[in-house]
Every structure is written in C-alpha cells, then in structure tokens.
Amino acid sequence: MENFRKVRTSEEESPLPFPNLPPDVVEMKVKEGSKIRNLMNFAMAQMELKGSRQIVFSGCGRAVTKTITCVEIMKRKLGGLHQVTKVRYKTLLEVWENQDPLAGSPAQNLTVHKNVPSICILLSRDPLDPNQTGYQPP
C-alpha cells in the first residue's frame, strides 16, 4: 500500500432511520473535522429562534463521539428533550491510485469498500413513542 495514495472517499447516501419525520426537520451531519462550537450555534438557533420541534444529529466513523457530545450539550442546554438513538453501519467507498505504475501500463486504481459504524440521534420537544428501541425520556 506504500505505492498508493487515496484519491477520494465517498459515502453511500441512506435515508434517516426515523419514520414519519416532517419534511422540514433539521439534519446536522457531523463530520470528523466539524467544530462543536459551530454545530451547536446553528443547532441552538434552529431550536430556539426558528422554533423547530425536532432535530437529527448523524455522524459516522470517527465523528460518532463528536455527534454524541453535541447531543448531550443540547440536552443539557434545552432540557426536556425526548431522544431516540439508532446505530447502524454505513458503506464508505475509497479510491486509491497507484503512485508507481509500471512503465507502459495504464495507471491502476484500487477501490475499497469499508463498513463503518454510524449513529443517528433524534431529539424532539414533542413526546415520542416510548416503546421504540433506543428511546430515552427527558
């Protein structure tokens, strides 16, 4: 692998695992490099100023812990939020390019499919079904 370099990474898009969400629900996609301060400023503005009733935080791979941190901060600041957590796996597609191809042969790419853990957390001001798996009361 020392002769290869990563060209691009793409993640498979999948729908949110929560049925019956309103179409205007705010989805916070937390990335590894996201700043918690920026995420929280936007999320708090949506919940307090715009009056959103529900918000979804999602992250995969190394961003899972940052996603959980954002949710816990929001629960502490707002209070009274119902929570449903869903854990699943997402498929990442990585394309690697050969840095040292043989003379006269075309450059070869290597494609790798990775399954990484992913988390989606729904926070709601309105009561949710307590029989759902992953439900936490306020």
N, C-alpha and C positions, 0 to 999 in steps of 0.2 A: 504493500500500500504506500510505500515511501515515494513511488513514482507517480502517484495520483494526487490530484487536488480536487476539492469539492467545488463544483461549478454552480449548482443551485439545489435548493431544498424547497419542496412544495408539500403542503398538507392537504389531505383529502377532505373536501368540504362535506359536512354531515349536518343534518338538521338538529335543532336543540331537542334534547330528550324529554321535554316537558310538553304534554298535550294541552290543548285549549289555552295557549298563551295569546294575549291580544297582539295584533299585528304591529303595534307601535311600542312594544316592550323594548327597553334599552338593553343592549347586549354589550358587556365590557369584555373584549378579547384581550386577556392579559398575556403579554409576551415576556420572554426572558429578560429583555433589556428595558422593559417598561419601568417608569419611575412611579413608585407608590403614591407620592405626593400628587402627581398629575392625574393618575387614575382616580384618586379619592376626591380631588377638587371637582372633576367632571361628574362623577357618580353622585356626590352630595348635592351638586347644583341640580341634577336631574330629579332627584328625590324631593328636595326641599323647595326649590324655586319653580320648577316646571310641574310639580305635583304628580310625578309618576308614582304609580301604586306598586309596580314590580320592576325588578332589575335582575339581570342574569350575569354572573361572572363566569368566564370559562378560560381555562388555560391547559396546556399540555406540556409534558416533558418537565424541564427544569422550572417552568413557570407555575407548576401546581402549588408550591409552597407560597409563592407571592399572591396567587389567587386566594388562597385560604386566609392569608394575612389581611388582604383588602376586605374580605367578607367580615372578618372578626372586628376590624376597625369600624366598619359601617354599622354593625350590630351594636357596638358599644356606644357610638355617637348618636344613633337614632333611637334605638330601643324599641321593643315591641314588634320586631320583625319575625315573621314565620320563615322557616328555611327548609328547602328540600335539596339534598345533595345527590348527585348521580356521578358514579365513577365508571369509566369505560376506557377502551383503547382506541387510539387513532392511528392511521397508517400515514407515515411520512415517506416521501419519495425523494431519495438523494441521488443526484447525478454526479459522478466522478469522472474526470478527464485524465487520460494518460499524459504525463508530462514528458516522457521519454519514449516516443513511439519508434519502432524500428524503421530504418531508412527504407523509403519506397512504399511503405504500407500506410494506409489511412489511419488517422487518429482514432483510438478506440475509447469509447465511453463505457463506464460501468454504472449500472443502475441498481440501487439498493432500496428495498422496502423495509422500513422499520416500524414496529408496533411500539408506540409509546403510551404511557398512562395519561389519561385526560380526566379533568374534573369539570363539572358544570354545577353551579350553585344558584338556585333561585331564591331571592329574598322578596318577601311580599308583606305589604302593610295589611292586606286582607287575609282572613283565615284560609288556610289550605287544608286539604284532606289529610287528617292525622293518620289514616291507615296506609298512606303511601310509604313505600320503602325509602329511607333516607330523610324522613320528616323530623324536624326539631322544632318544638314550640318556642315562643319567645321567653 
